[in-house]
Amino acid sequence: MDKLVIDIGGTNVKAKIEGPEERRKLPSGPTMTPQMMVDGIIEMTKDWHYDVISMGFPGVIKHGLIQTEPKNLGDGWVGFDFSKAFGKPVKILNDAAMQALGSYEGSGVLLFLGLGTGLGTAIIAEGTILPMELAHLSYKKGTFEDYLGLRGLNKLGPEKWEKHVHSVVERFADAFLPDDIVLGGGNSKLLTTIPQGCRLGNNHLAFDGGFKLWE
């Protein structure tokens, strides 16, 4: 069974099939609808063979269905039939949870924070995935995402942004008592020092998590 994994972000949509190292991407953004995404993926992967699809989505997923419209994309995602649109079976997982699954080393409690366009959060406890929406909880004069997401990075600058990353990691570690903390997302590479008890993730781990969904 050949698998395609799609990682939907607020800046780009990335895709990879199992096996080859090549990854492909297309721009996303605040006007991208689900049909635009599907059409773009089909065109971009027309020379790839795949039987099933895993999709990491930046929003709330329950029972494999999208529950909320994304903050950084267009409208129409709730209720969209992706299996029908692609003509193949599709499994959907929160994007942070998918990268957390790819980062998980098999035991204990993993806390995952995705530092990207927004702030993705997930916990895996003894193999059970617990997607969370900590990003939109109150923090300082806004939300955690306002400070740790791309808006915060651009507004605060890298130095102040990094101080908030350290502060929030410490706060979450005290709350969830994780055995392992992974900082993923595209902006994690901007950190000059890694908070205590953390390790850097890698965006390719989102694809590993997507492949695991079908195992």
Salt bridges, closest charged atoms under 4 A:
ASP2 OD2 - HIS49 ND1 2.78
ASP7 OD2 - LYS14 NZ 3.92
GLU18 OE1 - LYS3 NZ 3.38
GLU22 OE2 - ARG24 NE 2.87
GLU43 OE2 - LYS46 NZ 2.81
ASP47 OD1 - ARG24 NH1 2.69
ASP51 OD1 - HIS49 NE2 3.54
GLU105 OE2 - ARG199 NH2 3.70
GLU133 OE1 - HIS136 NE2 3.59
GLU145 OE2 - ARG151 NH2 3.63
ASP146 OD1 - ARG151 NH2 2.82
GLU162 OE2 - HIS166 NE2 3.75
ASP180 OD2 - ARG199 NH2 2.70
